[in-house]
Amino acid sequence: MSVIQKIREKAAWFVFGAIALSLLAFILQDALTRKGGGMFRNSTTVGKVNGVSIDKTDFENKLSFYEQANGAQRDQLIGSVWEYIVDQTVMQQEYNKLGLHVTSKELSDVLFGVNPPSWLQQAFTDPSTGVYNADAARQQFSQMKKNSSDSRVAQLYQGYIEPTIQQTLRQKYQTLITSAVYVPKWLAEKTNADNNSVAKISYVTVPYSTISDSTVKVSDDEIEAYVKKHSKQFEQKEETRQISYVSFDASPSREDSLAVLTQMNQLKPQFAETTDEKSFLSKNGTETPFYNSYINKNEVKQKVNDSVFSLAPGSVSGPYLDGGNYVLAKMIDKKQLPDSVKVRHILVSTHQQQQQGGSLMRVRDDSAARKRLDSAVALINSGSNFDSVCTKYSDDPGSKDKGGVYDYFPSGKMVEEFNDFVFTGKPGDKKVVQTSFGFHYIEILGDKGSSPAYKIAYLSKPVTASQETINAANSAASQFAANNRDIKQFEATAAKLNKPPLVASDIKENDFSIGTIGENRQFVRWIYDNKAGEVSEPFEVSDKYVVAIITAINKPGLMSARAAKQRVEPIIRNEKKAKQIIAAKIKGNTLDAIAKSAGVAVQKADSVSFQAFIIPNIGNEVKIIGSSFNKQIQNKVGAPVAGATGVFVLRGEAISATSSLSANAAMLRQTLEAQMKSQIGNTSMNALRQSASVKDYRSTFY
């Protein structure tokens, strides 16, 4: 709610919370150095990469570190932590083969040179000068070496130093690969000419949609033949499973909604009568936090009817629905206040907002904080420069380097006490204000505009499912699961209940969620602990109970016809439609004759660009783009082309250039080399990952 950013103590140590977000930037670069295949017991091995074991203890340590640093849920991190450990294990093996390493001098140059990592710059840049202090950084690192047993040193190494080393190694590796890139002059000139080419065509098209899908049958044998012919596109590296499922709604019923509405109507007169809204809301509970200050109409984020703003102080509107909540809105007071204000302040913190959970942790007692702020105010009153005093005394990292200034901002952005003073005061007013963060010395520098501002309290109650509703859904799901133990019974009963089974496919063993169903790790484990044809007991997912039957188990290797059907069936169907269209409607030697035969008109496309993927008024038709530049059909009718959306017959009208063919060739050559280097750098690492032998045992533990 507050513009005042999270307050952090400055100390000799790096404050990890202050730069925790930078860990996100390292998530794909961070690595565990693997120098061989240690001998671990199977019960402690999470996986293997090219024979190198990933120990559960190492995995847990890494997982815990990023869980704490990023404030993310553990389940959400397991997959990403696994992926980058595998990635960096593969890369470390390559570094070892090539003899790549980072010397102490190289690391020192990276950390303390002219272009240090951003996290280090942030920690050791003098806020008063904006200059990075490399000597201070060196001194701090030297001090830390003397405290190597301190857990914070290990955290610093794991979270920052090691990723820096791995990033440097990766840059070396990419340099080795991309140094081989060379674009000859002729290729740049040819690409430049192609990119500047524009074609003009006349064409006839018959869309596939003119033939109903239901009239074109595709067999499993045809799908299997297509998959074999295009085997590289349908190789499956890991097992996936498919289920059919029905769900039983456990969301709030009409009766549940009515019960909350009745409760709100009973509370309404009490809410109107109370003069202590904060205590009333605390006692009765509300989903909307009470902001005990004034907010301009445009800054009110809650769903409020205009009638609420016309309420007299003490009056209550509602209950009304806002999302999944019933709400009562009470007008406490109204005032004419500025639309925005500009202030400067110095904050001496008493509390710091924790990275995880957002709770406030005391960092300084009130008396010490007030004494420190009084010292700052005394300096200002004696003539000291406000900016200099702010830089020295303020704990607000969002403003201390800007003289404590918050430029014009609207109401409702600051904590209540801060908001009250700056919007009810006038320019030039100065005051010490205590908030939940600490003590502020605030000066109002200016204000703009004027409009009504409101202090509104909201009593908000969620509409939740009653136990009766939940029990009814669970009972119906349990009965369905007990009485339908094979696919025939499953589908027949589902049809009687008007619950056509839905399909969830591509479920992997280590998934935590299933398609559109939602997150339930135990559900995924059940799917992999049972055989095809097994019917589950009800699983509670979000606001429903789900009963599933395992319909397919797709082993690694070439996809089965059933697994590939969703992808392949439309392709084969369109191929068959194309043959039917060509045989029945594409007749004649001229476009006019073909158009008459097909019952369509001849159309034109005047600006078909060679380098584009889209043709205006046609769409994404790369085959048609290529055919448009076929010199063999210039002023002639070409053979029918089966495109993505229908069958096309083209006549080339002209091929021309939009600009000089050589003016940008040199620049294009450089651009092509840069693009190729970027692509090769990434694809080489992807190729290493794809060719690696990865054994994943995570499902044993998670």
Secondary structure, DSSP 8 states (H G I E B T S, - for coil): --SS-------SS--GGGGTTHHHHHTTT------S-----GGGEEEEETTEEEEHHHHHHHHHHHHHHH---HHHHHHHHHHHHHHHHHHHHHHHHHT----HHHHHHHHHSSS--HHHHHHHEETTTTEE-HHHHHHHHHHHHTTTTSHHHHHHIIIIIHHHHHHHHHHHHHHHHHTT----HHHHHHHHHHHTEEEEEEEEEEEGGGS-GGGS---HHHHHHHHHHTGGGGEESS-EEEEEEEEEE-S--HHHHHHHHHHHHHHHHHHHH-S-HHHHHHHH--SS----S-EEGGG--S---HHHHT--TT-EEEEEEETTEEEEEEEEEEEEE-SEEEEEEEEEESEEE-TTTT-EEE-S-HHHHHHHHHHHHHHHHTT--HHHHHHHH---TTTGGGTTEEEEEETTSS-HHHHHHHHHS-TT-EEEEE-SSEEEEEEEEEEE--EEEEEEEEEEEE----HHHHHHHHHHHHHHHHH--SHHHHHHHHHHTT---EEEEEEETT-SEETTTEE-HHHHHHHHHS-TT-B---EEETTEEEEEEEEEEE-SEE--HHHHHHHHHHHHHHHHHHHHHHHHH--SSSHHHHHHHHT---EEEEEEETT-SEETTTEE-HHHHHHHT-GGGBTSB---EE-SSEEEEEEEEEEEESS-SSTTHHHHHHHHHHHHHHHHHHHHHHHHHHHS-EEE-GGGT-
